[in-house]
Amino acid sequence: MTADLFLGLISGTSADGIDAVLMRFDPCLEQVAGRTFPYPEDLRAAILGISQSCDSTTLDMLGELDAAIGEAFAEAALALLDSAAIPAHWVAAIGSHGQTLRHRPRAALPFTLQVGDPHRIAERCGVTTVADFRRRDVAAGGQGAPLVPGLHAALFSSPDEDRAVLNLGGIGNLSLLPRSGDVQGFDTGPANGLLDAWALRCRGLGFDQHGAFAREGSICPELLDALLDDSYFAQPPPKSTGRDHFHLAWLQERLLRFPASDADVQATLVALSARSIADALRGAQPATARVLACGGGVHNPALMEALTERLGPACRLETTASHGLDPDFVEAAAFAWLARETLAGRAGNVASATGAAGPRVLGAIIPA
């Protein structure tokens, strides 16, 4: 059998685990298999610690983390293939996003840093691996994010209505798919990241299951206004952000001025995510008729209900499952697709979304 499958790997800003998906793109889209593999707790703690502060990080710590994440990604790929009874030689390439530790596209010398040694993935799996997708876009003057709009446009655009794809990961990001005109995309700000961090701090839970914690509280208007006052929300796109900006210390600084109960904070964080997303969409593509949501946030009813209310009756909110792709694996599928584009010598970025000087072939190829 010819190698016509592509395997995508990603761990998002929530750093809650590795999403692995096996895709076939020709002659038609097919999700062959998909699983999420939680990080070991010590590895997740190391990722969260270094992604929020590098003050005490040594080069040895960074190198060991890069190697450990690479090993975890390789294990996830092999476990997915084993569970699907798919031999590795059926896979044309693995597209590995890695784990973002820092994302500074607006620094004096812009950079973005993803770790998870792809050489280890290629060595362990025996499959050509494509990785380090974001840095070429940054080198071309772009944000290095979002990189998913190309796949979103290919799969979900419609000539009949303006659409948007909303990824509810640790950070929310939008792909704007107008009936005509350029595809755009940008990060809106927090989606699940602060919700998960606050649930872990207050309840010892990795996430707010079914939004139950948020439902115990009420929105604090003064705190919400203080959170929304962050300058990021007023920046025009293209723009991108990450956990290194929106983290617990950022929240706690504002709580010093506007204290609230634990549950009220969680309810206010839901409102922050919903309002910042809806406001960003309304400002960038006001005639959006349909939003296709994906990412872990689709499993939080409190967040989805708040989004539905903020978007209003003229904009329908649904998930990508209605359009043939499991919402838990859309981002991983995008990196499988990006690996395919790289091997074919085709550009993977959408310059109108990232702000790059033009289309670029993304990533580095590590042969099997």
Salt bridges, closest charged atoms under 4 A:
ASP4 OD2 - ARG24 NE 2.90
ASP26 OD2 - ARG340 NH2 3.07
GLU30 OE1 - ARG24 NH1 2.75
GLU71 OE2 - ARG120 NH1 2.94
GLU71 OE1 - ARG124 NH1 2.52
GLU75 OE2 - ARG124 NH2 2.81
ASP117 OD2 - ARG120 NE 3.54
ASP132 OD2 - ARG135 NH2 2.89
GLU161 OE2 - ARG163 NE 2.79
GLU161 OE2 - ARG290 NE 2.53
ASP162 OD1 - ARG179 NE 3.26
GLU216 OE1 - ARG203 NH2 2.68
ASP230 OD1 - HIS245 NE2 3.12
ASP230 OD2 - ARG254 NH2 3.67
ASP244 OD2 - ARG104 NH1 2.17
GLU253 OE1 - ARG254 NH1 3.81
ASP279 OD2 - ARG275 NE 3.46
ASP279 OD1 - ARG282 NH1 3.27
ASP279 OD1 - ARG310 NH2 3.88
GLU305 OE2 - ARG215 NH2 3.05
GLU318 OE1 - ARG290 NH1 3.16
GLU318 OE1 - ARG316 NE 3.05
GLU318 OE2 - HIS323 NE2 2.62
ASP328 OD1 - HIS299 NE2 2.69
GLU341 OE2 - ARG340 NH1 3.10
GLU341 OE1 - ARG346 NE 2.88
